[in-house]
Amino acid sequence: MGGKVEFSVRISDCREEHYRGSGAGGQKRNKTSSGVRLTHEPSGVTVECEAQRSQAQNRVEALRKLADHPKFRAWCSAESRARAEGFASLERKVDESMKESNLLVEITDKHVPGESYCDVKK
């Protein structure tokens, strides 16, 4: 790999839920909560796995699915770009760009039908 690690995703960034698996498997499958659902809070991606009988194995598989999810990869890419530009996170970059000093609001007294009263320009 040899690349520089720009940030890391921690399991604490994810909300983990357990549920009972569905489908064939008999009484054991109906009584144990081996299904795992992971929601990565910052990106909003949710993945789940109930393929194995073991909750630990399902957690590992759910983490693999999370890492391969296109929306999660896009979030990682955006987060890397934000940090490369000197922001601690994507949220801080958005907050910085929305400060009053970065916005110009022009209010006119002429109203043209179909246009807004306020124009926000950057």
N, C-alpha and C positions, 0 to 999 in steps of 0.2 A: 504494500500500500504506500508507505513512505510519505503520505500527505500530512499536512499540519491539521491538528484537531482545533477547530474554531469554537465549537461549543459542544456540550454533551446533553443528551436527553436522559433524564433520570426517571426511574419507575415511579417516583413520587409525583411526577408531572401527570401521571395517569390515574384515572379512577378505575378501580378493579371491582367487578361484580361477579358473583358466582350464581349459577342456576343449575337446575336439573336438566340433564341431557334428554333429548327426545329421540324417538325411533326405537329400533330393535335393540335388545340387550337384556331384557328380562327384569326381574325384581331388583337386582343390584343397581342397575342403571337408573331405575325409578326412585331409588332411595338416597342416592348420593348426589351431591351438588358438584359435579366435575366440570361442567361447562364454565368457561371464563369469557367475560366480556371486558375489554379494555377500551377506555375512552381517553384519548390524549387531549387534555383540557385546552392547551394553547392553540392547537390546530383544529380541534373539533372532530377529529377522526375517531370512529368507533369500529372496532373489529371484534370478532368473537370466534371461539373455537370450542367444539365439543366432540372432536373426532376420537380422542383417546379416553380411556377409563380414568386416567390419573389427572387430577387438577393441575399438578406441577407440569406435566407434559403439555397440557392444553395451554397453560400460561406461556410456555416457551414458544409454542406454535403461534399463539396470538401475537406475541412480540415480533415474530418473523413476519407475520401478515402486516402488522403495523409498519414495519420498516420498508416493506415492499409496496405499500399503498401509495398511489399517485398523488393524492392530496397531501399526505404527510411529507412526501419527497419535495413537493412544491413549497410547503411551509418551511422545510429545512433549508431549501435554497434561498428563500426570501430572508430567513433569519440570518443566514451566512452573509448575504449582501448587506443587510442592515448593520451587522457587527463590523464588517469590513469598512463601512463608511463612518465608523466611530460611534455608533449607537449601541447601547447595551442590549437592546432588544427591538423587535419590530414595533412593539407598542410605543416605545419611547420615540422612535422615528416618526410615527404618526402624530404623537402628541407634540413633538417639536414643530412639525410642519403646520399644525393647526393653531399655533400661538397667534395672538393678535398682531404681533409685530410682523408676521409673515403673510397676513391677509390684508387686502385692500378692499374696503367696502365703499361703493359709490352710491349715493341716494340721489335720485333725480325727481323733480316734481312733475315731469312729463310722463304720462302713462300711455303706452302704445298697446292696444289690445293684442293679447297673445304673448306679451313679454312680462317678466316679473318686475316689481317695483325696485327691487334691490339687485344689483349685479355684484357678485363676489369675484374678484380677479386676483390672480396670484402673480 
